[in-house]
Each structure stands twice: as structure tokens, then as C-alpha cells.
């Protein structure tokens, strides 16, 4: 499981890198051809062609004067080859941080974890400095993030 978690962390790191460097090709290489992507503003994109068209329109220039970090928050292995992954996303701009809580379903195909069904969600009341992932737990969910 540790190897799979490390591979999932690499997908998250690649999303972060591709966003910060405005590299659509790097981002799009992470998707299955039939993937579903819902943006933080609720735009639903079905299949890699729609995801690609949208990404190529918004990503170049989309990170001007901004940066983003993505951190693994929780992994639920639905099956050994399917994982529901909660991510904390923090966009930093001159106006301050904008926190999001995406849910990405990843599928493992030919040894690679690929973005399959993803929903981005804003989390304006979330604290940007809250500690998260603890790989020592059985689920990967930190006791620091559990709701009371």
C-alpha cells in the first residue's frame, strides 16, 4: 500500500507542478481518456477531449501572480486499483489564500494511477495551516483532520 500511496502522492505533485508551470500537456497526461472533471466553479467536462480544450484555454496565464499547493489529505482504497483521494488545495494570490477540497477518484491502469472522476470544491472556512495526512494510520487519514 505504501508504494501506491507514494504513486498517488506523485500524481498530486504532478498536478501541482503542471498548474504552477502552466503546463497543460503534463496535466492532461494524468487522465484516463474517459475521465470526468468538474471545475471549482461547477463546469462539468466529460472525456479527455473536453478536459483538454478547457485546460488549454484557461491554464496558460491562469496562474499569473498566483501559486497553488496540493496536499494528500485522505485515501480510501475502494479496490486495490481504485482509490478515492481527498486533496487539500491552496491557491495563494495577493488577496490571500483560497482553500479547496477536491475529491479525485484514481484508477490504476498498467501500473499507473490516473485521474478518473474528479470534483473540485471550495472550502472557504478551512484553515490553510491545518495539519493533514498521516501515513502511519491504516487509512492514511490523520486523526488531526477528523471532525469532532
C-alpha positions in Angstrom: 0.0 0.0 0.0 2.9 2.4 0.7 4.0 2.1 -2.9 0.5 3.0 -4.1 0.3 5.9 -1.7 3.7 7.2 -2.9 2.4 6.9 -6.5 -0.8 8.8 -5.7 1.3 11.5 -4.0 3.3 11.7 -7.2 0.1 12.3 -9.2 -0.8 15.1 -6.8 2.7 16.6 -7.0 2.5 16.5 -10.8 -0.9 18.2 -10.8 0.7 20.9 -8.6 3.7 21.2 -10.8 1.7 21.4 -14.0 -0.6 24.1 -12.6 2.3 26.2 -11.3 4.3 25.9 -14.5 1.1 26.3 -16.6 1.9 23.0 -18.5 -1.3 21.6 -20.0 0.4 18.6 -21.5 1.9 17.5 -18.2 -1.6 17.9 -16.6 -3.5 16.1 -19.3 -1.2 13.1 -19.3 -2.6 12.2 -15.9 -6.1 11.4 -17.1 -7.9 8.4 -18.5 -9.4 9.1 -21.9 -13.0 8.8 -20.5 -12.3 10.9 -17.4 -14.8 13.3 -15.8 -13.6 16.6 -14.4 -15.7 19.1 -12.6 -14.1 22.5 -12.0 -14.3 24.5 -8.8 -17.0 26.6 -10.5 -19.1 23.6 -11.4 -18.3 23.2 -15.1 -18.6 19.6 -16.0 -16.2 18.2 -18.5 -16.6 14.7 -19.9 -13.7 12.9 -21.6 -10.2 13.9 -22.3 -11.1 16.0 -25.3 -13.4 18.3 -23.3 -10.9 18.4 -20.4 -8.1 19.2 -22.8 -10.0 22.0 -24.6 -10.9 23.7 -21.3 -7.4 23.3 -19.8 -5.7 24.7 -22.9 -8.0 27.7 -22.8 -7.6 28.5 -19.1 -4.2 27.2 -17.9 -1.8 29.4 -19.9 -1.9 32.6 -18.0 -4.2 31.2 -15.3 -1.5 31.2 -12.7 -0.3 34.8 -13.3 0.7 36.2 -9.9 -0.5 33.1 -8.1 0.7 29.7 -6.9 -1.0 26.6 -5.8 -0.2 23.7 -3.5 -1.9 20.3 -3.3 -1.6 18.0 -0.3 -2.8 14.5 0.2 -5.5 14.5 2.9 -7.0 11.0 2.8 -7.0 7.9 0.7 -9.8 5.3 0.6 -8.9 2.3 -1.5 -12.2 1.2 -2.9 -10.4 -1.7 -4.6 -6.7 -2.3 -5.0 -6.9 -0.5 -8.3 -9.4 2.3 -7.4 -8.8 5.0 -4.8 -10.9 7.9 -3.7 -8.4 10.7 -2.8 -9.2 13.8 -0.8 -6.8 16.6 -1.6 -6.3 20.0 0.1 -5.7 22.7 -2.5 -4.5 26.2 -1.5 -4.3 28.9 -4.2 -2.2 31.8 -3.0 -2.7 35.2 -4.5 -2.1 38.8 -3.4 -5.6 38.8 -1.9 -4.7 35.8 0.3 -5.2 32.0 0.3 -8.2 30.3 -1.3 -8.7 26.8 0.1 -10.3 23.9 -1.8 -11.1 20.3 -1.0 -11.1 18.3 -4.2 -12.1 14.6 -4.4 -10.3 12.7 -7.1 -11.1 9.1 -8.0 -8.0 7.5 -9.4 -7.8 4.2 -11.2 -4.6 2.1 -11.6 -4.1 1.0 -15.2 -0.9 -0.7 -16.5 0.8 0.2 -13.2 -0.1 4.0 -13.4 -2.6 5.8 -11.2 -4.8 8.0 -13.5 -7.3 10.7 -12.7 -10.7 9.2 -13.5 -13.5 11.2 -11.8 -12.7 14.5 -10.1 -14.7 17.1 -8.3 -13.2 20.4 -7.2 -14.9 22.1 -4.3 -14.1 25.3 -2.5 -13.6 25.2 1.3 -13.5 28.9 2.4 -13.9 28.1 6.1 -11.0 25.6 6.1 -7.8 26.6 7.8 -4.8 26.7 5.3 -2.3 25.7 8.0 -4.3 22.7 9.4 -2.1 19.5 9.6 -3.3 16.7 7.4 -2.1 13.3 6.1 -0.5 10.8 8.5 0.7 7.7 6.6 1.1 5.7 9.8 -2.7 5.3 10.1 -4.3 2.3 8.4 -6.4 4.5 6.1 -3.9 7.3 5.6 -6.3 9.7 7.4 -4.8 11.8 10.1 -6.6 12.0 13.4 -5.9 15.7 13.2 -8.4 16.0 10.4 -11.3 14.0 11.8 -14.4 16.0 12.6 -15.5 16.1 16.2 
